Amino acid sequence: MKIASIDAAVYQFPIHVPLIDKPIQNRRMVFCKVATDDGIEGWGITGNFLGASIVTALKGAFLDTVKGMDPRDVEAIHHRVWNRLNPRAYTGVISNALSALDIACWDIHGKAAGRSVAQLLGGHKDYADAYVTFGNLHYDKDQLVECATLFAKKGVTRLKMEAACKGGWQEDARRIRAVRDAIGPDVELMIDANYKMTTAEARSLARAVADCNLSWFEEPLLQNDAVALADLRHHINMPIAAGQMEGSRWRFREFMMHKSVDIVQPNCLYCGGFTEQRKIAHMAQAFNLPIANGAGWPTLNVHAMAGMMNGTFVELHLGTTHMEKVAFKDAPMPEGNRLKVPDRPGLGFEPDWDALKDVRVKE
């Protein structure tokens, strides 16, 4: 079995969330299709930034580099890509393109073997527990409370909301406290600052909501500074999570060596695919750290969260979950507070290429 072709394109999705009538943003993603000389096709995705450059890389330099290789030989593929295209360990476009290619290769491997990617990764279990990221910064405080209450009433037991709002950490504290009061003490609550806070702001916020029993504070600091995260972790009384869009295992090693995080968040769409995600998970096991899904796309990341023994939660992010409903056929849907691995081989479902035609960005 040999890689015969790689096709890729950019797609743009309007993002809808509850309580707001119009889309809050448009988000772009790259879909990649890999075909083999045996007729088996696999697919992968990545995004959200510099999509046209990723497409150019996949259809050009990446195809030239891996054409004729066996897609199941992922270590050989990564070695050749690193040596020929990325000898100085860049991330960004190169990591994103490699992620999409690698996901497609694992999909092909699973289809050829008759096993799910989760089984190929280790088969620890056939599901992952889930949390819902509901609380984006487009909501005012009242809308935030209404949306949180809506999900809590549906039986959702884990919720995450964004922090670092325009009103500063004091307004963040008011929003967090309002949500906690609305959902009660039994629903888990996480916050995510998306890299946007200084150490002083993050420390002040953490202290102000210390009694709100937050399950983790995700990516609080600018640039995911590993040293500053370690210092913050030493000074606050809540777990820290990070890594959702980091592009290589060396960044995760930095987090672990500096004791910067309590939860490690490699996402297969950005870190180099399942091959790199598995290495990060194994490294985290040596530090007795769990991995969790951040940056959405739970239908793909469920394979690592289920397959690896230290895998925990997938993220049902309202934005990417909406995109998944548009883009995929027969993708797994949550059952209660869990997401099951599909019982079909490979990724277990396919893109709806006909529906995707309507959101494809013209080259």
BAFIZA-256121 format. One record per residue (C-alpha): residue number from 1; residue in one letter; x negated, y, z negated. Coordinates in Angstrom, 1 decimal, padded with zeros to 4 digits. Layout:
N
<r NUM A <X Y Z>>
...
//
This chain:
363
<r 1 M <000.0 000.0 000.0>>
<r 2 K <-001.5 003.3 001.1>>
<r 3 I <-000.4 007.0 000.9>>
<r 4 A <000.7 008.0 004.4>>
<r 5 S <002.1 011.5 004.0>>
<r 6 I <003.0 014.2 001.5>>
<r 7 D <005.8 016.7 002.0>>
<r 8 A <006.7 019.6 -000.3>>
<r 9 A <008.9 022.6 -000.4>>
<r 10 V <010.0 025.4 -002.8>>
<r 11 Y <013.6 025.5 -004.1>>
<r 12 Q <015.3 028.3 -005.9>>
<r 13 F <018.1 027.8 -008.4>>
<r 14 P <020.4 030.4 -010.1>>
<r 15 I <020.4 029.7 -013.8>>
<r 16 H <023.8 029.8 -015.6>>
<r 17 V <024.3 029.6 -019.4>>
<r 18 P <027.4 029.5 -021.6>>
<r 19 L <029.2 032.8 -022.4>>
<r 20 I <027.5 034.8 -019.6>>
<r 21 D <029.4 035.0 -016.3>>
<r 22 K <026.6 035.7 -013.9>>
<r 23 P <023.2 033.9 -013.5>>
<r 24 I <020.6 035.1 -016.0>>
<r 25 Q <017.7 034.5 -013.6>>
<r 26 N <016.6 032.6 -010.5>>
<r 27 R <014.0 029.9 -011.0>>
<r 28 R <011.8 028.3 -008.4>>
<r 29 M <010.5 024.7 -008.4>>
<r 30 V <008.4 022.6 -006.0>>
<r 31 F <009.7 019.2 -005.0>>
<r 32 C <007.1 016.8 -003.5>>
<r 33 K <007.8 013.6 -001.6>>
<r 34 V <005.0 011.0 -001.0>>
<r 35 A <005.5 008.2 001.5>>
<r 36 T <003.5 005.0 001.9>>
<r 37 D <002.7 002.8 004.8>>
<r 38 D <004.9 000.1 003.1>>
<r 39 G <007.9 002.3 003.4>>
<r 40 I <008.2 003.1 -000.3>>
<r 41 E <008.7 006.8 -001.2>>
<r 42 G <008.2 008.5 -004.5>>
<r 43 W <008.9 012.0 -005.6>>
<r 44 G <007.7 014.5 -008.2>>
<r 45 I <008.3 018.1 -009.1>>
<r 46 T <006.4 021.1 -010.6>>
<r 47 G <007.0 024.8 -010.8>>
<r 48 N <007.8 027.7 -011.6>>
<r 49 F <004.9 029.9 -010.5>>
<r 50 L <003.1 030.3 -007.2>>
<r 51 G <005.3 027.7 -005.5>>
<r 52 A <004.2 028.6 -002.0>>
<r 53 S <000.5 028.1 -002.9>>
<r 54 I <001.3 024.7 -004.5>>
<r 55 V <003.1 023.6 -001.3>>
<r 56 T <000.2 024.6 000.8>>
<r 57 A <-002.2 022.7 -001.4>>
<r 58 L <-000.1 019.5 -001.4>>
<r 59 K <000.5 019.5 002.3>>
<r 60 G <-003.1 020.4 003.1>>
<r 61 A <-006.1 019.8 000.9>>
<r 62 F <-004.3 017.2 -001.3>>
<r 63 L <-003.1 015.1 001.6>>
<r 64 D <-006.5 015.3 003.2>>
<r 65 T <-008.0 014.1 -000.1>>
<r 66 V <-005.8 011.2 -001.0>>
<r 67 K <-004.4 009.9 002.3>>
<r 68 G <-005.1 006.2 002.6>>
<r 69 M <-005.5 005.7 -001.1>>
<r 70 D <-003.3 003.3 -003.1>>
<r 71 P <-000.7 005.4 -005.0>>
<r 72 R <-001.0 002.9 -008.0>>
<r 73 D <-004.7 003.7 -008.4>>
<r 74 V <-004.0 006.9 -010.3>>
<r 75 E <-007.4 007.1 -012.0>>
<r 76 A <-009.1 006.9 -008.6>>
<r 77 I <-006.8 009.6 -007.3>>
<r 78 H <-007.4 011.9 -010.2>>
<r 79 H <-011.1 011.3 -010.0>>
<r 80 R <-011.2 012.1 -006.3>>
<r 81 V <-009.0 015.2 -006.7>>
<r 82 W <-011.2 016.5 -009.6>>
<r 83 N <-014.4 015.9 -007.7>>
<r 84 R <-013.4 017.3 -004.3>>
<r 85 L <-010.8 020.0 -005.2>>
<r 86 N <-011.4 020.9 -008.8>>
<r 87 P <-015.0 020.3 -009.9>>
<r 88 R <-014.9 023.3 -012.3>>
<r 89 A <-011.7 022.2 -014.1>>
<r 90 Y <-009.3 025.0 -013.0>>
<r 91 T <-005.7 024.7 -014.0>>
<r 92 G <-002.8 026.7 -012.5>>
<r 93 V <-002.0 025.7 -008.9>>
<r 94 I <-004.3 022.8 -008.9>>
<r 95 S <-002.9 021.2 -012.1>>
<r 96 N <000.7 021.8 -010.9>>
<r 97 A <000.1 020.3 -007.5>>
<r 98 L <-001.6 017.3 -009.1>>
<r 99 S <001.3 016.9 -011.5>>
<r 100 A <003.8 016.6 -008.7>>
<r 101 L <001.7 014.2 -006.7>>
<r 102 D <001.0 012.1 -009.8>>
<r 103 I <004.7 011.8 -010.8>>
<r 104 A <005.4 010.7 -007.3>>
<r 105 C <002.7 008.0 -007.5>>
<r 106 W <004.1 006.6 -010.7>>
<r 107 D <007.6 006.6 -009.1>>
<r 108 I <006.2 004.5 -006.3>>
<r 109 H <004.3 002.2 -008.6>>
<r 110 G <007.5 001.6 -010.7>>
<r 111 K <009.6 000.9 -007.5>>
<r 112 A <007.0 -001.5 -006.2>>
<r 113 A <006.7 -003.3 -009.6>>
<r 114 G <010.4 -003.3 -010.4>>
<r 115 R <009.8 -001.4 -013.7>>
<r 116 S <010.6 002.0 -015.0>>
<r 117 V <007.8 004.6 -015.5>>
<r 118 A <008.5 004.3 -019.3>>
<r 119 Q <007.8 000.6 -019.2>>
<r 120 L <004.6 001.2 -017.2>>
<r 121 L <003.5 003.8 -019.7>>
<r 122 G <003.9 001.3 -022.6>>
<r 123 G <007.5 000.5 -023.0>>
<r 124 H <007.7 001.5 -026.7>>
<r 125 K <011.5 002.0 -026.4>>
<r 126 D <014.2 002.8 -023.9>>
<r 127 Y <015.4 006.2 -025.1>>
<r 128 A <014.2 009.4 -026.6>>
<r 129 D <016.1 011.6 -029.2>>
<r 130 A <017.0 015.0 -027.8>>
<r 131 Y <017.4 018.6 -028.9>>
<r 132 V <019.2 021.4 -027.1>>
<r 133 T <017.5 024.7 -026.3>>
<r 134 F <020.5 027.1 -026.3>>
<r 135 G <019.3 030.4 -027.7>>
<r 136 N <017.8 032.6 -025.0>>
<r 137 L <017.0 036.3 -025.4>>
<r 138 H <019.9 037.3 -023.0>>
<r 139 Y <022.3 036.7 -025.9>>
<r 140 D <023.0 039.4 -028.5>>
<r 141 K <023.3 038.2 -032.1>>
<r 142 D <027.0 037.5 -031.9>>
<r 143 Q <026.7 035.5 -028.7>>
<r 144 L <023.8 033.6 -030.1>>
<r 145 V <025.9 032.6 -033.1>>
<r 146 E <028.9 031.7 -030.9>>
<r 147 C <026.7 029.5 -028.7>>
<r 148 A <025.0 027.8 -031.6>>
<r 149 T <028.4 027.1 -033.2>>
<r 150 L <029.7 025.7 -029.9>>
<r 151 F <027.0 023.1 -029.8>>
<r 152 A <027.1 022.3 -033.5>>
<r 153 K <030.8 021.6 -033.2>>
<r 154 K <030.1 019.2 -030.3>>
<r 155 G <027.9 017.2 -032.7>>
<r 156 V <024.5 018.4 -031.5>>
<r 157 T <022.1 017.8 -034.4>>
<r 158 R <019.0 019.7 -033.1>>
<r 159 L <018.9 023.2 -031.7>>
<r 160 K <016.2 025.5 -030.5>>
<r 161 M <016.3 029.3 -030.0>>
<r 162 E <013.9 031.8 -028.6>>
<r 163 A <012.1 034.4 -030.7>>
<r 164 A <010.0 037.5 -029.8>>
<r 165 C <013.0 039.6 -028.9>>
<r 166 K <012.8 043.3 -028.1>>
<r 167 G <013.9 044.3 -031.6>>
<r 168 G <010.7 042.9 -033.1>>
<r 169 W <010.2 040.2 -035.7>>
<r 170 Q <012.7 041.9 -038.1>>
<r 171 E <015.5 041.4 -035.5>>
<r 172 D <014.2 037.9 -034.8>>
<r 173 A <014.6 037.2 -038.6>>
<r 174 R <018.2 038.5 -038.5>>
<r 175 R <019.1 036.4 -035.5>>
<r 176 I <017.5 033.2 -037.0>>
<r 177 R <019.3 033.7 -040.3>>
<r 178 A <022.6 034.3 -038.6>>
<r 179 V <022.3 031.1 -036.7>>
<r 180 R <021.3 029.1 -039.7>>
<r 181 D <024.2 030.5 -041.7>>
<r 182 A <026.6 029.6 -038.8>>
<r 183 I <025.4 026.0 -038.2>>
<r 184 G <024.8 025.0 -041.8>>
<r 185 P <021.8 023.2 -043.4>>
<r 186 D <022.2 019.8 -041.7>>
<r 187 V <021.5 020.8 -038.1>>
<r 188 E <017.8 021.0 -037.3>>
<r 189 L <016.7 024.4 -036.0>>
<r 190 M <013.5 025.3 -034.1>>
<r 191 I <012.2 028.6 -032.8>>
<r 192 D <010.1 029.3 -029.7>>
<r 193 A <008.2 032.6 -029.1>>
<r 194 N <006.8 031.6 -025.7>>
<r 195 Y <003.3 033.0 -026.3>>
<r 196 K <004.6 036.5 -027.1>>
<r 197 M <003.6 037.3 -030.7>>
<r 198 T <000.5 038.6 -032.4>>
<r 199 T <-000.8 036.7 -035.4>>
<r 200 A <000.6 039.5 -037.7>>
<r 201 E <004.0 039.4 -036.1>>
<r 202 A <004.2 035.6 -036.2>>
<r 203 R <003.1 035.5 -039.9>>
<r 204 S <005.6 038.1 -040.9>>
<r 205 L <008.5 036.3 -039.1>>
<r 206 A <007.5 032.9 -040.6>>
<r 207 R <007.5 034.4 -044.1>>
<r 208 A <010.8 036.2 -043.5>>
<r 209 V <012.6 033.0 -042.6>>
<r 210 A <010.7 030.5 -044.8>>
<r 211 D <013.9 029.5 -046.5>>
<r 212 C <015.7 028.7 -043.2>>
<r 213 N <014.2 025.2 -043.0>>
<r 214 L <012.9 025.4 -039.5>>
<r 215 S <011.7 022.2 -037.9>>
<r 216 W <008.9 023.9 -035.9>>
<r 217 F <007.6 027.3 -034.7>>
<r 218 E <006.8 026.8 -031.0>>
<r 219 E <004.0 028.6 -029.2>>
<r 220 P <004.1 031.7 -031.4>>
<r 221 L <000.8 033.3 -030.3>>
<r 222 L <-000.5 035.1 -027.3>>
<r 223 Q <-002.5 032.8 -024.9>>
<r 224 N <-001.9 029.8 -027.2>>
<r 225 D <-005.2 030.8 -028.9>>
<r 226 A <-006.2 027.6 -030.7>>
<r 227 V <-008.3 029.3 -033.4>>
<r 228 A <-005.6 031.8 -034.2>>
<r 229 L <-003.0 029.1 -034.2>>
<r 230 A <-005.1 027.2 -036.7>>
<r 231 D <-005.3 030.2 -038.9>>
<r 232 L <-001.6 030.9 -038.7>>
<r 233 R <-000.8 027.2 -039.5>>
<r 234 H <-002.9 027.6 -042.6>>
<r 235 H <-000.9 030.7 -043.8>>
<r 236 I <002.7 029.7 -043.1>>
<r 237 N <005.0 027.0 -044.4>>
<r 238 M <006.4 025.5 -041.2>>
<r 239 P <005.1 023.1 -038.5>>
<r 240 I <003.6 024.6 -035.3>>
<r 241 A <004.2 023.1 -031.8>>
<r 242 A <002.4 024.0 -028.6>>
<r 243 G <001.2 022.9 -025.2>>
<r 244 Q <004.2 022.7 -022.9>>
<r 245 M <002.5 024.3 -019.9>>
<r 246 E <-001.1 023.6 -020.6>>
<r 247 G <-002.9 022.2 -017.6>>
<r 248 S <-005.4 019.7 -018.9>>
<r 249 R <-006.3 017.4 -021.8>>
<r 250 W <-009.2 019.6 -022.8>>
<r 251 R <-006.9 022.3 -023.9>>
<r 252 F <-005.0 019.8 -026.0>>
<r 253 R <-008.3 018.5 -027.5>>
<r 254 E <-009.0 022.1 -028.5>>
<r 255 F <-005.7 022.2 -030.4>>
<r 256 M <-006.4 018.9 -032.1>>
<r 257 M <-010.0 019.6 -033.1>>
<r 258 H <-009.1 023.0 -034.5>>
<r 259 K <-006.0 021.5 -036.3>>
<r 260 S <-003.9 024.1 -034.6>>
<r 261 V <-000.6 022.2 -034.2>>
<r 262 D <001.6 019.7 -035.9>>
<r 263 I <003.5 018.7 -032.7>>
<r 264 V <001.8 018.3 -029.3>>
<r 265 Q <003.9 019.2 -026.2>>
<r 266 P <002.4 017.9 -022.9>>
<r 267 N <004.9 018.2 -020.1>>
<r 268 C <004.3 015.9 -017.1>>
<r 269 L <005.3 018.7 -014.6>>
<r 270 Y <002.3 020.9 -015.7>>
<r 271 C <-000.4 018.9 -017.5>>
<r 272 G <-001.4 016.7 -014.6>>
<r 273 G <001.5 014.3 -014.4>>
<r 274 F <002.1 011.1 -016.3>>
<r 275 T <-001.6 010.1 -016.0>>
<r 276 E <-002.8 013.1 -017.9>>
<r 277 Q <000.3 013.1 -020.2>>
<r 278 R <-000.6 009.5 -021.3>>
<r 279 K <-004.2 010.5 -022.1>>
<r 280 I <-003.0 013.4 -024.2>>
<r 281 A <-000.5 011.2 -026.0>>
<r 282 H <-003.3 008.6 -026.8>>
<r 283 M <-005.6 011.4 -028.0>>
<r 284 A <-002.8 012.7 -030.2>>
<r 285 Q <-002.3 009.2 -031.6>>
<r 286 A <-006.0 009.2 -032.8>>
<r 287 F <-005.1 012.4 -034.8>>
<r 288 N <-001.8 010.9 -036.1>>
<r 289 L <000.2 013.6 -034.2>>
<r 290 P <003.5 013.2 -032.4>>
<r 291 I <004.2 014.4 -028.9>>
<r 292 A <007.5 016.2 -027.9>>
<r 293 N <008.9 017.6 -024.7>>
<r 294 G <008.8 021.4 -024.3>>
<r 295 A <009.5 023.4 -021.1>>
<r 296 G <012.5 021.2 -020.2>>
<r 297 W <013.0 018.6 -017.4>>
<r 298 P <013.9 015.9 -019.9>>
<r 299 T <015.0 013.4 -017.2>>
<r 300 L <011.3 013.0 -016.2>>
<r 301 N <009.6 013.6 -019.6>>
<r 302 V <011.9 011.0 -021.2>>
<r 303 H <009.6 008.3 -019.7>>
<r 304 A <006.6 009.4 -021.8>>
<r 305 M <008.7 010.2 -024.9>>
<r 306 A <010.2 006.7 -024.7>>
<r 307 G <007.1 004.9 -023.4>>
<r 308 M <004.5 006.1 -025.9>>
<r 309 M <004.7 005.0 -029.5>>
<r 310 N <004.2 008.6 -030.7>>
<r 311 G <006.8 010.0 -028.4>>
<r 312 T <009.6 011.9 -030.1>>
<r 313 F <012.1 014.5 -028.6>>
<r 314 V <013.1 015.5 -025.1>>
<r 315 E <014.3 019.1 -024.6>>
<r 316 L <017.7 019.6 -023.1>>
<r 317 H <016.9 023.2 -022.0>>
<r 318 L <020.1 024.9 -020.7>>
<r 319 G <018.2 026.3 -017.7>>
<r 320 T <016.4 023.2 -016.4>>
<r 321 T <019.4 021.0 -017.3>>
<r 322 H <021.5 023.1 -015.0>>
<r 323 M <018.9 022.7 -012.3>>
<r 324 E <018.8 018.9 -012.8>>
<r 325 K <022.6 018.7 -012.3>>
<r 326 V <022.3 020.5 -009.0>>
<r 327 A <019.2 018.7 -007.8>>
<r 328 F <019.5 015.1 -008.7>>
<r 329 K <021.8 012.1 -008.1>>
<r 330 D <022.5 009.7 -010.9>>
<r 331 A <020.1 011.4 -013.3>>
<r 332 P <020.5 010.2 -016.9>>
<r 333 M <022.8 012.3 -019.1>>
<r 334 P <022.6 012.6 -022.9>>
<r 335 E <024.6 010.1 -024.9>>
<r 336 G <025.2 011.8 -028.2>>
<r 337 N <021.8 013.1 -029.3>>
<r 338 R <019.8 010.7 -027.2>>
<r 339 L <018.6 010.4 -023.6>>
<r 340 K <018.2 006.9 -022.3>>
<r 341 V <015.7 005.8 -019.7>>
<r 342 P <017.4 004.8 -016.5>>
<r 343 D <017.6 001.0 -016.0>>
<r 344 R <016.3 001.3 -012.4>>
<r 345 P <012.7 001.2 -011.4>>
<r 346 G <010.4 004.1 -011.1>>
<r 347 L <011.9 007.4 -012.3>>
<r 348 G <015.3 005.7 -012.0>>
<r 349 F <017.1 008.3 -009.9>>
<r 350 E <016.6 010.4 -006.7>>
<r 351 P <016.9 014.0 -005.7>>
<r 352 D <020.0 015.0 -003.9>>
<r 353 W <018.3 016.1 -000.7>>
<r 354 D <021.5 017.2 000.9>>
<r 355 A <022.4 019.5 -002.0>>
<r 356 L <018.8 020.8 -002.1>>
<r 357 K <019.1 022.1 001.4>>
<r 358 D <021.3 024.9 000.1>>
<r 359 V <018.7 026.1 -002.3>>
<r 360 R <015.5 025.6 -000.3>>
<r 361 V <013.3 028.7 000.1>>
<r 362 K <012.4 029.3 003.8>>
<r 363 E <008.7 029.1 004.5>>
//
